[in-house]
Amino acid sequence: MIDFDFEADPQSLSEAREVDLTTYPGAALAHTFFLMPVRLAINGEELFSTSTGIFYMANALDTLKNLPQTKTAIIHPPGMTLAFELSAGDREVRIIMGPERSMNAPYVELLQAWEAFAERVRNFLVTEFPELAAHPRVGDWFQAASS
């Protein structure tokens, strides 16, 4: 079982409400805004629980979807680095946070958990900030929440 979720951070939301988010590049939204507590646990064992960019993590779904082709990937959400290695049979993925911190998970289960996480993030952010659906670079991603 994979538990991948975030917790709304009122301060982060308040800071984002002080600016016109539609004028910021997508990378700024991923790395500067929406830093909130995120937790990933596999079979009850926590891999990480830290404040990071929920928009970044949601958009990393594309990286995970490409693992059957690439076999390895690295993402750099705010405050951490995660590496992924897919087994030869494409059934297990090793998630590496450093030399002494890694866990294995069934690839399909991790992908499903990440898809659910991304959908929760999308729905949460577009509910809190409806103007994001009109963002010139990432608006399409947010518009999918209403489909």
MOZI-V159843 format. One record per residue. OMEGA is omega in whole degrees, -180 to 180 (999 if undefined). Layout:
omega=OMEGA
omega=OMEGA
//
This chain:
omega=-180
omega=178
omega=-178
omega=-175
omega=178
omega=178
omega=179
omega=178
omega=-177
omega=-180
omega=179
omega=179
omega=180
omega=179
omega=-179
omega=-180
omega=-178
omega=-177
omega=174
omega=-175
omega=-178
omega=179
omega=-178
omega=176
omega=179
omega=-180
omega=178
omega=177
omega=-177
omega=-173
omega=-173
omega=-177
omega=174
omega=175
omega=-175
omega=178
omega=178
omega=-179
omega=173
omega=178
omega=180
omega=-178
omega=177
omega=179
omega=-176
omega=173
omega=174
omega=173
omega=-172
omega=175
omega=179
omega=-177
omega=-179
omega=177
omega=177
omega=-177
omega=179
omega=-179
omega=175
omega=177
omega=179
omega=177
omega=179
omega=179
omega=-178
omega=-178
omega=178
omega=177
omega=-173
omega=-179
omega=177
omega=177
omega=176
omega=174
omega=-177
omega=175
omega=-180
omega=175
omega=180
omega=173
omega=176
omega=175
omega=180
omega=176
omega=179
omega=-179
omega=-178
omega=-180
omega=180
omega=-178
omega=-176
omega=174
omega=176
omega=179
omega=-173
omega=176
omega=-179
omega=-175
omega=-177
omega=-177
omega=175
omega=178
omega=175
omega=177
omega=173
omega=-176
omega=-177
omega=180
omega=178
omega=179
omega=179
omega=179
omega=-180
omega=177
omega=179
omega=177
omega=-178
omega=179
omega=176
omega=179
omega=-179
omega=-179
omega=179
omega=-176
omega=-179
omega=174
omega=-180
omega=-175
omega=-177
omega=-180
omega=180
omega=177
omega=179
omega=-179
omega=-176
omega=-177
omega=-174
omega=-179
omega=-179
omega=-180
omega=-180
omega=179
omega=179
omega=180
omega=-178
omega=180
omega=999
//
